Amino acid sequence: MATKSMVDIEKTKKKINVLIVDDDPLNLQIHEKIIKAIGGTSQTANNGEEAVIIHRDGGSSFDLILMDKEMPERDGVSTTKKLREMEVKSMIVGVTSLADNEEERRAFMEAGLNHCLAKPLTKAKILPLINQLMDA
Amino acid sequence: MQRQVALIKKSLFDQGYLDEQFMELEELQDDANPNFVEEVATLYFKDSIRLINSIDQALERGSFDFNRLDNYMHQFKGSSTSIGASKVKTECTMFREYCRVGNAEGCLRIFQQVKKEHATLRKKLEHYFQLARQAGPKETARRSK
């Protein structure tokens, strides 16, 4: 399957809107930059509870949600479950640590993820998923 | 001077201080954000110093709440992974192993290593960024694979 390059994404003129949910300000900065670099726009939430509130308040819809797993207030598993209960249809991609075991990853997927990626996130890891969204 | 900057960066990789993730960050640097990597590194060191202080205080109190210590180190390791701080990440992993088995002495010993690697990386990166700024805009030098 041919991978769209950044130029191809720009040509389609569709901007992917992404919600980045992570309690680490460093990750938020890096992931925002990655999304910008591949032609998308982003909003951030510092934990799962903020992500739920953003959706509860309405008016925001995202093509993609990048969901960290370990967060205070409400973790990634609980947040994903809640968003799916709220009938959020966005592609939700879990971001896990390599230290997470298979059982933890499976529980995260079963919460309602579409995909799971291991940290650290890179353009190369996210681009195929963006391509999927563009082709949908 | 560009050559000197490139050599310093190469040595950081060759000596294992940095891994490919640092290159990924440099790939994100552009004309709109020419100092993106330095900004990220600054944020990393600010946050990691806070975590080091929290761990130091917890250890000095003699309270080996291994869950709490592991939580701090989980954050520290995560940040180190995000910036490509390879040696720091390795020491963080070992610390977490000692937490997992409840080995207080091991935690204390390894934490000294964590702080040492962190301080060394900070010094080397500060020097690298200072030279890079003096050298001016450049093409990203690629690490030979």
Boltz contact constraints between the chains, C-beta under 6 A:
constraints:
  - contact:
      token1: [A, 24]
      token2: [B, 78]
      max_distance: 6.0
  - contact:
      token1: [A, 26]
      token2: [B, 43]
      max_distance: 6.0
  - contact:
      token1: [A, 26]
      token2: [B, 44]
      max_distance: 6.0
  - contact:
      token1: [A, 26]
      token2: [B, 79]
      max_distance: 6.0
  - contact:
      token1: [A, 26]
      token2: [B, 82]
      max_distance: 6.0
  - contact:
      token1: [A, 27]
      token2: [B, 82]
      max_distance: 6.0
  - contact:
      token1: [A, 30]
      token2: [B, 82]
      max_distance: 6.0
  - contact:
      token1: [A, 33]
      token2: [B, 28]
      max_distance: 6.0
  - contact:
      token1: [A, 37]
      token2: [B, 28]
      max_distance: 6.0
  - contact:
      token1: [A, 119]
      token2: [B, 81]
      max_distance: 6.0
  - contact:
      token1: [A, 120]
      token2: [B, 21]
      max_distance: 6.0
  - contact:
      token1: [A, 120]
      token2: [B, 81]
      max_distance: 6.0
  - contact:
      token1: [A, 120]
      token2: [B, 82]
      max_distance: 6.0
  - contact:
      token1: [A, 122]
      token2: [B, 24]
      max_distance: 6.0
